[in-house]
Amino acid sequence: MDAEAVARLLAKLRRFATDELDEEERVVLAALLAPAVRMAYSEAEVTGFGTTDLAPLPDLLADALQRSGLRVVGLADPGA
């Protein structure tokens, strides 16, 4: 994974969340991203995007993800 690519993506994500999403959409995005952000900081709570509730994923969001068919694949550690 390239550090410059990560930096570019995070900058784009910040602009997207700030410029394109309304408050309710930012809360949904936060629910999706909060667990990863929490792991990066090794903290019990992460504040930002208007939410600190990290678990469980809200049922409404989990149901919508399941119905959408959206999946993340190919992220497993190849050495594992």
N, C-alpha and C positions, 0 to 999 in steps of 0.2 A: 504494500500500500504506500503510495507516494504522499509525503507530507504536504507538498504544494497542492495536490489534488484535494486533500482533506481541507486545507485552509480555504481553497476556492469554494468548495461545497458549503462549508460552514458560513462563509460570507454570503453566498447566494441564499442559503436557508434563512439567515438573519434578515436579508432584504425582503425575501418572500413573505416571511411572517409579519414584518413591519409594514410593508407597502401593499400587500395583496389580501391579507386576511383580516376579517373583522374580529372583534373580541371573542365571540363564541367559537369561531374557527381556530383562533390561537389557543383556546383552552383544549380543544380536541387535539391539536398538534402537540401541545404540551403533554397530554395523556399518552401519546404515542412515543414521545422522545424522552420523557422524564426518567424512565428506568436506565437508559443508556447514559444520560447526563449524570445521574446519581452514581453509577458505577465509575465514571471518569473522575469524579471528585471523592469517591469513597465516603460519602456522607449519608446519613440517615434521611435527611430531607434536602430537597432542592427547591429553591424558590425561583419564580420567574414564570412568564407566560400566564400568570394569574392562577396558578394551582400549586399546591404542595402535596396533594393526595396522590401517592405513587402507586398504590395497589389497593384493590385489584383493578384491572382495566374495567372501566364502566361497562355494564352489560349492553347498553345501547351501542357503544362503540364496538365491542366484541362482536355483536350480532351483525352490525353493518360490515365489518371486515370479513366475516365469514360469508355473507351474502355476495360481497364484491368479488370474491375469489382471489383477492390480492394475497400474494405470498412473497416471502423473502427466501431466496434459495442461494446456495453457493457461498455462504458465509462461514461454514464450518472450517476449523483449522485443519489444513491438509496434513499436518503432522500428527493429528490426533487419531 
